[in-house]
């Protein structure tokens, strides 16, 4: 599974959101969130932006370009 899918699920559960709640928050379907978390598909850039805001993380972190210490990978 890719780092994006892993981090998306971890962050969603840390925030206490269900897939449906996160989907409603960003204006998509829970099926989309499910597919992203399973690594079956990737969200369009506009949803990455919305996910970052909803989950309070940077795009670099969500996409696996930096770790939780902020160091580039």
N, C-alpha and C positions, 0 to 999 in steps of 0.2 A: 504494500500500500504506500502511496506517496505521502510526503510530509504534509502537504496541504490538507489532505483528507484526515490525517491523524490529528493535526492541530485544530482543524475546524471542529471536529467532534469533541476534543478535549475542552476547547474554549466554550463551546455551546453548553456542555454539561457543567463546567465551572460556573457559568453565569446562571445556571438553573433553568435554561430554556429547553422546551421540547423542540423537536424538529418543526412542528406546526407553528409554535410561537415565534421561532426565529424566522421562518418563512413569511409569516404575516408581518413581522417587523420590517423586513426588507422588500416586501412586495412580490413574493414568488410563491411557489407551491412547496408543500412538505416533500413531495416526490423529488423535486429538484435538490433540496437539502440532503435527502437520503442518498441520491445519486452522487452528489459531491462527496459526502462522507464515505461512501463505499469506493471512491476513486473511479467510478464509471464514467463520469463526465466532469468538466471543469466549468465554473461559472464565467459568464461574460465579465469584462472589466468593470462595468457599472455595478455589478453585484459584489465584486471583490471590494470595491470602495464602500458599499453599504455594509458588508460584513465586517470590515475593519472598524467602522463607526459603531455598529451594534455590539461588537465584542471588545471594543476598546484596545485594539492592537494595531501595530503598523502592518502595512502590506508586506514589507520585507519579512517580518516575523511569520505572518500567516502563510506566505509562499515558501518559507524555509530558507530565505537568504540570510537570515541572522538568527542566532539562538537567543535564549531568554536573557543572556547577559548583554546582548547588543553587539556581540562580536560577529563580524562577517564570516560566512562559511565558504 
